[in-house]
Amino acid sequence: MRMTRRLALTIAVACGLLAALLTYVYLRGLERQQPPPVAPEVQAVTPVEPIVAGTVIKAEMLQLQKIPADQRARGAVTAVEQILGDVPTEDLPAGVPITMTQMASRKGGVVLSYRVPPGMRAVTVAVGPVVGVAGFLRPGDHVDIMVTIDVEEDGLFSGRYDSHDIPANNVSGLGILDPIFRDLGIRPTLLVSYQVACHQLHHELLMQLSEKWEGEIGAHLHTWNTPPFEPSPYAKPVPSELMPRKLLTAKLENLFEAINRMGVDPVSFSMGRFNLGPKMLSILEETRIQVDSSIAPMRRYYGGPAHLSAKTDPYFPNSKNPLSPGKSKILEVPITILPLRPRLGSFLEHISEIFIIPHSWISWFARDLASIPAQPMLTGLGRLKAAVRLHRIRGGNVVTTFFHSSELMPGGCPQHPTEVHVERFLRKLRRFLSWLRSEMNVESLTMSQIRTIYHQPSPSFGKLTDESS
């Protein structure tokens, strides 16, 4: 059988990727065998005493210290004269090298971030390049954390997609999060599925936890067990784009009615398996939903997302393509998963279109080799911190992390077969959230609170919004 040109190119690309990976592993092994070189010393500017944010820098506040070159951060200040008369945008501890990213120059104007009055938040509104004024709000001046929990029925990790009489025993275990959330001021969004909302015995607990944590209750749609049901030629879970619009609308209405019986009229939403497409988004736009979190960057699988090239920070999507910015009234807040290189997801989408490469290969590469998630269920503490740092470096303003209620129950998911595994997860979650609070100046907000600080693009400058409103 003659080999076609396209097949030959595909095999060549696959072999090239494999060769590159093997070369990388080999070179890494050689690096580990070499003794680490001794780093030369360089000069860095450090504070003599702690300096409070907003203080005008004077020469007597600073000193020159020698440090190993490999310990000097990028953008480190190397001469006192570089920052005389400037002001720090954060507190500077004594003896720690100062970087230019911590400073705001007063020579070319002021930085708004350290002049925001108490009780107010500075919000950047997207504007055109002609009318935009750069430099007032800097990436990293403030980071918000949005924690969502998919409050779902039991058995979702079994590979079955039952439609009726499904228990939701795991929901009673949500209280195990109380010490963590109350100690760290976490305001979660509890995204409730239809099957959970139909279990009246859980209503009081969910309402109490939402009030205690100053959180909110939103809606979470599982199309496979939310009525009505119709026969389908497709395998479960059927992608929403393959369902009739009338059927999807009816399922959504039944979900809202079930949650209304709890005394809640939800404005926050997420789609089971992140299965959001143009059809589902256009249906949501006809409801009271104001904010959605159904985009999973660098992910693609059947019955779930095809979101390899998705944005990683909140945006208003295009109704015809939820991955692109547009004029939807709904704010999209993707869960935080970072490609290791910008636009890597777009590149993977491109090669999957021009070469005969199985989608499963692309999905595996994107998930396991080409991305780093800020999701406690998906990775360890070190990679969680690395993901947040990378997100902040790239200008990210919101860290969105999620997990499932069933993951808090021993045996509720494959990763947590015993109580010991659940306790280990809770310790990791606490350490991660504690680190965010202490090191990243984060504030925990619910989905609807995130929505209130974002505005549709307009030709106007940044606004101050009252945080108490």
LINNOR-V681892 format. One line per field, one symbol per residue. ss: DSSP state (a for helix, b for strand, c for the rest). psi: psi as a letter, one per 20 degrees, with the letter a starting at -180 (. if undefined). burial: b if it has 24 or more other C-alpha atoms within 12 Angstrom, else e. A space follows every 10 residues. Layout:
BEGIN
ss->???
psi->???
burial->???
END
This chain:
BEGIN
ss->ccccaaaaaa aaaaaaaaaa aaaaaaaaaa aaaccccccc bbbbbbbccc bccccbccaa abbbbbbbaa accccbccca aaccccbbcc cbcbccbcba aabbcccccc caaacccccb bbbccccccc cccccccccc ccbbbbbbbb bccccccccc ccccccccaa aaaaaaaaaa aaaaccccbb bbcaaaacca aaaaaaaaaa aacccbbbbb bccccccccc ccccccccca aaccaaaaaa aaaaaaaaaa cccccccbbb baaacccaaa aaaacccccc bbcccbcccb cccccbcccc ccccbbbbcc bbbbbccccc bbccbcbbbc cccaaaaaaa aaaaccccaa aaaaaaaacc bbbccccccc aaaaaaaaaa aaaccccbbb bbbbaaaacc ccccccccaa aaaaaaaaaa aaaaaaaaac cbbbccaaaa aacccccccc ccbbbbccc
psi->pqpqgghggg hggghggggg ghgggghhhh ghiqqpqppr qrqqpqqgrp pqpippprhi irqpqpqphi ipqpjqpiph hhjpirqqjr poqpippqqh iiqppihjar phhjjpqqjq pppppprrhg iqoqigpppi hppqpopqpo orrrjijiiq mqhqlprlhh hijhiiighg hhhjkpnroo oprghghinh iigggggggg ghikbrpaqo oohijprrqq qqiqqqppqh ijqqghgggg ggghgghghh iikpnqiqqq ppkkmpahgh ghghijajph qqmjpnqkqp rpjbqmkhjq qjqqrorphi niiqqbkqip ppnqqoppqh qqjhghghgg hhhiqnpphh ggggggghhj roqlohiirr gghgghgggg gghjjqipoo qrrqhiiipp iiqhimhrhg hghgghgggg hghgggghhj lqppqrghhg hijqqqpqmr rqqpqpii.
burial->eeeeeeeeee eeeeeeeeee eeeeeeeeee eeeeeeeeee eebbbbbeee beebbebeee bbbbbeeeee ebeeebbbeb ebbbebbbbb ebeeebbbbb bbbbbeeeeb bbbbbbeeee bbbbbbeeee eeeeebbbbb bbbbbbbbbb bbbbbbeeee bbeeebbbbb bbbbbbbbeb bbebbbbbbb bbbbbbbbbe ebbeebbebb eebbbbbbbb bbbbbbbbee eeeeebbbbb bbbeeebbbb bbbbbbebbe ebebbbbbbb bbbbbbbbbb bbbbbeeebb bbbbbbbbbb bebbbbbbbb bbbbbbbebe bbbebeebbb bbbbbbbbbb ebebbbebbe ebeeeebeee ebbebbbeeb bbbbbbbbbe bebbbbbbbb bbeeebbbbb bbbbbbbbbb bbbebeeeee ebeebbebbb bbbbebbeeb ebbbbbbbbb bbbbbbeeee ebebeeeee
END
